[in-house]
Amino acid sequence: MAAEQKKVVKPWGGVFTEATDALFEQFSESVSFDSRMYEQDIKGSIAHSRMLFDVGILTKEEFEAIERELLAIKERIARGEMEFSTQLEDIHMNVETALEEKLGDVGRKLHTARSRNDQVSTDFRLWIRDAIDRLDALLCGVQKAFVGRCDGDFDVVVPAYTHTQRAQPVLAPHIWLAYVEKFERDRERLADCRKRVNTLSLGAAACAGTSLPIDRTKTAEYLGFERIAANSVDVSSDRDFAVEFAFDMAQIAIHLSGWAEDWIWQSTVEFDFLKIPQAYSTGSSIMPQKVNPDSLELIRGKTARVVGALQSLLMLTKGIPLAYDRDLQEDKEPVFDAFDTVSVCLALAAPIVAGTTLKRESIAARLDKGYLDATSFMEYLIRQGVPQRSAHGIVGRLVRKGIDSGRALAEFSLDEFKEECPLVDENVYKFLGAVNAVNAMKSYGSTAPDQVRFQIDSWKNKLGL
């Protein structure tokens, strides 16, 4: 932001007889961060002035002059040629003052039938609406990265974990699609949030509406809002849409953090399942051998600031009375920061997912460790007529024998199985071993190969792959 050149007249200063304290001016300004909403502010002002022309408050010539100059201001800002004044507090006052400097009294008509209260709310809604669309595209990119590697990894069986202990074997694409499902819920939440964001605030004015004959339906049409706020008192102080958006971003960050946590551990020598691309890793200043998955660690770490943004907004809005209060100026920085953080995390996630290598030999060498087929064996016994609780106990005792003798279940003889359960026959071996356990699956949504193939094809179709 450029240094101040001169004292300016406050657009609201008619009743004041004292100058604003310089420290308070710096304390209360927001143009240093809300200037990023300049496109939305100008878009909203053009729509508002077009509506004022429609209802006869502005002439055609006045509207065209306002529109022309606002577009010129937009270009000046885009080129970095416009100096923002902290004495004018925010982007809205800066744009309006620049307009008045060019158009005089015609420019002063722009603010007819609106307040900064409904103007700010409208601009923020427009900005969040655009942000939701950008996040949706980034989420889609991460989904495509996961689905895009499913065919190549279809033959890889990996352990699934519960309580961080080996549980059951699954196809690697079944794991990839688990993340796709999480990000799809994130996209659904954003789409649902967008419905409430997409409500027109303009026309509420300060808090009571206006006596002027405005047409809010026209303004909503020009700005692409799906509905119009029905209560001027409520909408002037409503920030539910910002809190909801912050929650959605926090949930995205938490999903990213969980994925990062999984892959950080799985890229260790102890797991040796994954190799993260070196382009997204760093080394150590003292240990020459280190290749650290710092990108994933930072994604995990930055989740804290996104969740913090949500907490900030919740605390900000918990005690706001009806209608508008200046506290609400503090709503934007947390949202902006959370959006920037989540956006770059998603932008990095897609190439990391696409470029990571599965260490097939290492996975296969230890795949049958941990008795991943125990549940498959139990379900085989159930098929043989053994009650589930009894089958659970039989398999548990055989696993104990296997641990004591250092053998996998598939290495037991049929006679050893029959000692525990006479109903066991030679077909039991079709259910033992990690690969057989995967192939034995049947249920919808399971890791059964035909189910996973169906889900891969469904996601390809949905994502346009």
C-alpha positions in Angstrom: 0.0 0.0 0.0 1.4 3.4 -1.0 2.3 6.0 1.6 -0.2 8.7 2.3 0.0 11.8 0.0 -2.5 14.1 1.6 -5.3 14.4 4.1 -8.6 13.4 2.6 -12.2 14.3 3.4 -14.1 11.4 5.1 -17.2 10.5 3.1 -19.1 10.2 6.4 -17.5 13.2 8.1 -20.2 15.9 7.8 -21.2 15.7 11.4 -17.7 15.6 12.8 -15.8 18.7 14.1 -12.6 16.9 15.1 -10.0 15.1 12.9 -9.6 11.4 13.2 -6.6 10.4 15.4 -3.8 9.2 13.2 -3.1 6.1 15.2 -6.8 5.2 15.1 -6.8 5.6 11.4 -4.0 3.1 11.0 -5.7 0.8 13.6 -9.1 0.8 11.9 -8.1 0.7 8.2 -8.8 -2.5 6.2 -7.8 -1.6 2.7 -4.5 -3.3 3.3 -6.3 -6.6 3.1 -9.8 -6.0 1.7 -8.4 -4.5 -1.5 -8.3 -8.0 -2.8 -12.1 -7.7 -3.2 -11.8 -4.8 -5.7 -13.2 -6.8 -8.6 -16.2 -7.8 -6.5 -16.7 -4.3 -5.2 -16.7 -2.8 -8.7 -19.0 -5.6 -10.0 -21.4 -4.9 -7.2 -21.3 -1.2 -7.8 -22.0 -1.5 -11.5 -25.0 -3.8 -10.8 -26.3 -1.3 -8.2 -25.9 1.7 -10.6 -27.6 -0.3 -13.4 -30.5 -1.0 -11.1 -30.7 2.7 -10.1 -30.9 3.6 -13.8 -33.7 0.9 -14.3 -35.8 2.5 -11.6 -35.2 6.1 -12.8 -32.9 7.3 -10.0 -30.0 7.6 -12.5 -30.2 8.8 -16.1 -28.8 6.6 -18.9 -25.9 9.0 -19.3 -25.1 9.0 -15.6 -25.2 5.2 -15.4 -22.9 4.8 -18.5 -20.4 7.3 -17.1 -20.3 5.5 -13.7 -19.9 2.1 -15.4 -17.2 3.4 -17.7 -15.2 5.0 -14.9 -15.6 2.0 -12.6 -14.2 -0.3 -15.3 -11.3 2.1 -15.8 -10.6 2.1 -12.0 -10.7 -1.7 -12.1 -8.0 -1.7 -14.9 -5.9 0.8 -12.9 -6.0 -1.4 -9.8 -5.2 -4.5 -11.9 -2.1 -2.8 -13.3 -1.0 -1.7 -9.8 -1.4 2.0 -10.7 -3.9 3.0 -8.0 -2.7 4.2 -4.6 -4.9 3.2 -1.7 -5.4 5.5 1.2 -5.7 4.2 4.7 -7.6 7.5 5.6 -10.3 6.2 3.4 -10.4 3.0 5.4 -11.3 0.3 3.0 -11.5 -0.7 -0.7 -15.1 0.5 -0.9 -14.3 4.1 0.1 -11.2 4.1 -2.1 -13.1 3.1 -5.2 -15.9 5.5 -4.5 -13.6 8.4 -3.9 -11.7 7.7 -7.1 -15.0 7.7 -8.9 -16.0 11.0 -7.4 -12.7 12.6 -8.4 -13.5 11.8 -12.0 -17.2 12.3 -12.1 -18.0 14.8 -9.3 -21.7 14.8 -8.4 -22.5 12.0 -10.7 -20.0 9.8 -8.9 -21.6 10.9 -5.6 -24.9 9.4 -6.7 -23.5 5.8 -6.7 -24.0 5.3 -3.0 -27.7 6.1 -3.3 -29.9 3.5 -1.5 -27.1 1.5 -0.1 -24.8 1.5 3.0 -21.4 0.2 3.5 -23.0 -2.4 5.6 -24.9 -4.1 2.8 -22.2 -3.2 0.3 -19.5 -5.0 2.3 -21.7 -8.0 2.8 -22.4 -8.2 -0.9 -18.8 -7.9 -1.9 -17.8 -10.5 0.7 -20.5 -12.9 -0.6 -19.3 -12.4 -4.2 -15.7 -13.0 -3.2 -16.6 -16.2 -1.2 -18.7 -17.4 -4.1 -15.7 -17.1 -6.5 -13.5 -18.7 -3.9 -15.8 -21.7 -3.6 -15.7 -22.2 -7.3 -11.9 -22.1 -7.3 -11.6 -24.5 -4.4 -14.0 -26.9 -6.1 -11.8 -27.0 -9.2 -8.7 -27.7 -7.0 -10.5 -30.4 -5.2 -11.5 -31.9 -8.5 -7.9 -31.9 -9.5 -6.8 -33.9 -6.5 -9.6 -36.4 -7.1 -8.5 -36.8 -10.7 -4.9 -37.4 -9.5 -6.1 -40.3 -7.2 -8.4 -41.8 -9.8 -5.7 -41.4 -12.5 -3.4 -43.8 -10.7 -6.0 -46.4 -9.9 -5.6 -48.5 -13.1 -1.8 -48.7 -12.8 -2.0 -49.7 -9.2 -5.0 -52.1 -9.6 -2.9 -55.3 -9.0 -1.3 -54.0 -5.8 -2.7 -55.4 -2.5 -1.8 -53.4 0.7 -2.7 -53.7 4.3 -5.5 -51.5 5.7 -5.1 -50.4 9.2 -7.3 -49.9 12.2 -5.9 -48.6 15.5 -2.6 -48.3 13.5 -2.4 -52.1 13.4 -2.7 -54.3 10.3 -6.3 -55.2 9.9 -7.4 -56.5 6.5 -5.9 -56.6 2.9 -7.3 -54.2 0.3 -6.5 -53.2 -3.2 -4.4 -50.0 -3.4 -7.0 -48.3 -5.5 -9.6 -48.9 -2.8 -7.4 -46.7 -0.6 -7.1 -44.1 -3.3 -10.8 -43.9 -3.7 -11.3 -43.5 0.0 -9.6 -40.1 -0.3 -11.7 -39.4 -3.4 -14.8 -39.9 -1.3 -13.6 -37.6 1.4 -12.9 -34.8 -1.1 -16.3 -35.4 -2.8 -18.0 -34.7 0.6 -15.9 -31.5 0.7 -17.1 -30.5 -2.7 -20.7 -31.2 -1.7 -20.3 -29.1 1.5 -19.0 -26.2 -0.6 -21.8 -26.5 -3.1 -24.3 -26.5 -0.2 -22.6 -23.5 1.4 -22.7 -21.7 -1.9 -26.5 -21.8 -1.8 -26.5 -19.7 1.4 -23.6 -17.5 0.2 -25.6 -16.7 -2.9 -28.1 -14.4 -1.2 -28.3 -10.7 -2.1 -27.6 -8.3 0.7 -27.8 -5.0 -1.3 -31.0 -3.2 -0.5 -30.8 -3.8 3.2 -28.9 -0.5 3.4 -27.7 0.2 7.0 -30.2 -2.1 8.7 -33.8 -0.9 7.9 -33.8 -0.9 4.1 -34.6 2.3 2.1 -37.5 4.5 1.2 -36.2 4.9 -2.4 -38.0 2.8 -5.1 -35.2 0.3 -5.7 -35.6 -3.1 -7.4 -33.6 -5.7 -5.5 -34.7 -8.4 -8.0 -32.9 -6.6 -10.8 -29.7 -6.3 -8.7 -29.9 -10.0 -7.8 -30.3 -10.8 -11.5 -27.3 -8.7 -12.5 -25.1 -10.3 -9.9 -26.3 -13.9 -10.3 -27.7 -14.2 -6.8 -30.3 -16.9 -6.4 -32.2 -15.3 -3.6 -32.7 -12.0 -1.9 -32.3 -11.5 1.9 -35.8 -11.1 3.3 -34.8 -9.3 6.6 -32.7 -6.1 6.4 -31.8 -6.3 10.1 -30.6 -9.9 9.9 -28.6 -9.7 6.7 -26.6 -6.5 7.7 -24.9 -8.4 10.5 -25.1 -12.0 9.2 -21.8 -13.8 8.8 -23.1 -17.3 8.9 -22.0 -17.8 5.4 -18.4 -16.9 6.2 -18.3 -19.2 9.3 -19.8 -22.0 7.2 -17.2 -21.4 4.5 -14.4 -21.4 7.1 -15.7 -24.7 8.5 -15.7 -26.2 5.0 -12.1 -25.1 4.5 -11.2 -26.5 7.9 -12.7 -29.9 6.9 -10.8 -29.9 3.6 -7.6 -29.1 5.6 -8.3 -31.9 8.0 -8.8 -34.4 5.2 -5.5 -33.2 3.6 -3.8 -33.6 6.9 -5.0 -37.1 7.4 -3.8 -38.1 3.9 -0.4 -36.4 4.6 -0.1 -38.2 7.9 -0.7 -41.6 6.2 1.9 -40.9 3.5 4.5 -39.5 5.8 4.6 -42.7 7.8 4.3 -44.9 4.7 7.3 -43.2 3.1 9.6 -44.2 6.1 12.1 -47.0 5.9 10.0 -48.8 8.5 7.0 -48.9 6.2 8.8 -48.6 2.9 5.5 -48.4 1.0 5.8 -45.1 -0.8 8.4 -42.9 -2.4 7.5 -39.2 -2.4 8.9 -37.2 -5.4 12.1 -35.4 -4.5 10.6 -32.3 -6.1 8.3 -32.1 -3.1 10.9 -33.1 -0.5 13.9 -31.4 1.2 17.2 -32.5 2.7 18.9 -31.9 6.0 21.5 -29.3 6.7 23.5 -31.8 8.8 22.5 -35.3 7.6 23.5 -35.9 4.0 21.3 -38.9 3.5 18.0 -37.3 4.4 15.1 -36.9 1.9 12.3 -35.4 4.1 8.6 -35.3 3.0 8.4 -31.6 4.0 5.6 -30.8 1.6 3.4 -33.3 3.4 4.5 -32.1 6.9 3.7 -28.5 6.0 0.3 -29.5 4.6 -0.3 -31.3 8.0 1.0 -28.3 9.9 -0.9 -25.6 8.0 -4.2 -27.3 9.0 -3.7 -25.7 12.4 -4.0 -22.1 10.9 -7.1 -23.1 8.9 -8.8 -24.5 11.9 -7.6 -21.4 13.8 -9.4 -19.2 11.2 -12.7 -21.0 11.9 -12.2 -20.6 15.7 -11.5 -16.9 15.1 -14.7 -16.4 13.2 -16.7 -18.3 15.8 -15.4 -16.2 18.6 -15.8 -13.0 16.5 -19.5 -13.6 15.9 -20.5 -15.2 19.2 -21.5 -11.8 20.8 -22.4 -9.6 17.9 -25.8 -7.9 18.6 -28.3 -6.9 15.9 -27.5 -5.3 13.5 -24.0 -4.3 12.1 -21.0 -3.6 14.3 -17.5 -2.7 13.3 -16.2 -6.0 14.9 -17.2 -7.6 11.6 -14.3 -5.9 9.8 -12.3 -8.7 11.4 -14.1 -11.4 9.4 -12.1 -11.2 6.3 -8.5 -11.8 7.2 -9.1 -15.3 8.7 -11.2 -16.2 5.6 -8.6 -14.9 3.2 -5.7 -16.6 5.0 -7.6 -19.9 5.2 -8.5 -19.8 1.5 -4.9 -19.0 0.5 -3.6 -21.8 2.7 -6.1 -24.5 1.5 -5.6 -23.4 -2.1 -1.9 -23.9 -2.1 -2.2 -27.2 -0.2 -4.6 -28.6 -2.8 -2.5 -27.3 -5.6 0.5 -29.2 -4.2 -1.5 -32.3 -3.3 -2.4 -33.2 -6.9 1.1 -33.5 -8.3 2.4 -35.2 -5.1 -0.4 -37.9 -5.5 0.3 -38.3 -9.2 4.1 -38.5 -8.8 4.4 -40.8 -5.8 5.7 -44.3 -6.4 4.3 -47.4 -4.8 7.2 -49.7 -3.7 5.6 -52.9 -4.9 8.3 -55.3 -3.9 8.6 -54.0 -0.4 4.8 -54.1 0.1 4.6 -57.7 -1.3 7.5 -59.0 0.8 5.6 -58.3 4.0 2.0 -58.5 2.8 1.2 -61.7 4.6 2.6 -60.5 7.9 0.1 -59.7 10.6 -2.6 -62.3 9.7 -4.5 -60.0 7.4 -6.6 -63.1 6.2 -7.9 -63.9 9.7 -11.3 -62.3 9.1 -11.6 -64.0 5.7 -10.9 -67.3 7.5 -13.5 -66.6 10.1 -16.1 -65.8 7.4 -15.2 -69.1 5.7 -16.1 -70.9 8.9 -19.4 -69.0 9.1 -20.1 -70.3 5.6 -19.5 -73.8 7.0 -22.2 -73.3 9.6 -20.1 -72.1 12.6 -21.6 -69.3 14.6 -19.7 -66.0 14.3 -18.6 -65.8 17.9 -17.4 -69.4 17.8 -15.6 -68.9 14.5 -13.9 -65.8 16.0 -12.6 -67.9 18.8 -11.4 -70.7 16.6 -9.5 -68.4 14.3 -8.0 -66.5 17.3 -6.6 -69.7 18.8 -5.1 -70.7 15.4 -3.6 -67.2 15.0 -2.0 -67.7 18.5 -0.5 -71.0 17.3 0.8 -69.3 14.2 2.4 -66.5 16.2 4.0 -69.1 18.5 5.3 -71.2 15.6 6.2 -68.3 13.3 3.7 -69.5 10.6 1.1 -67.8 8.5 -2.4 -69.4 8.5 -1.9 -70.6 4.9 1.0 -72.7 6.2 -1.2 -74.8 8.5 -2.1 -78.3 7.4 -5.7 -79.4 6.9 -5.4 -81.7 9.9 -4.3 -78.8 12.2 -7.4 -76.9 11.1 -9.6 -79.9 11.7 -8.3 -80.2 15.2 -9.9 -76.9 16.0 -12.9 -77.3 13.8 -13.9 -80.5 12.0 -16.0 -78.6 9.5 -12.9 -77.2 7.8 -12.3 -78.7 4.3 -9.7 -78.2 1.6 -11.6 -75.1 0.3 -10.3 -73.2 3.2 -7.0 -72.4 1.4 -9.0 -70.4 -1.2 -9.7 -67.9 1.6 -6.2 -67.7 3.1 -3.4 -65.3 2.1 -3.9 -61.6 1.5 -4.7 -61.8 -2.2 -7.3 -64.6 -1.6 -8.9 -62.6 1.2 -9.3 -59.6 -1.2 -10.8 -61.9 -3.9 -13.2 -63.4 -1.4 -14.9 -60.1 -0.8 -18.5 -59.7 -2.1 -20.3 -56.7 -0.6 -21.1 -53.4 -2.3 -18.5 -50.8 -1.5 -15.9 -53.4 -0.5 -12.4 -54.0 -1.8 -13.7 -56.8 -4.0 -11.9 -56.4 -7.4 -15.2 -56.1 -9.3 -16.5 -53.5 -6.8 -13.3 -51.5 -7.0 -13.4 -51.6 -10.8 -17.0 -50.4 -10.8 -16.1 -47.5 -8.5 -13.1 -46.6 -10.6 -15.2 -46.5 -13.7 -17.9 -44.5 -12.0 -15.4 -41.9 -10.8 -13.8 -41.7 -14.2 -17.2 -41.0 -15.7 -18.1 -38.4 -13.0 -14.8 -36.6 -13.3 -14.6 -36.7 -17.1 -11.5 -38.9 -17.2 
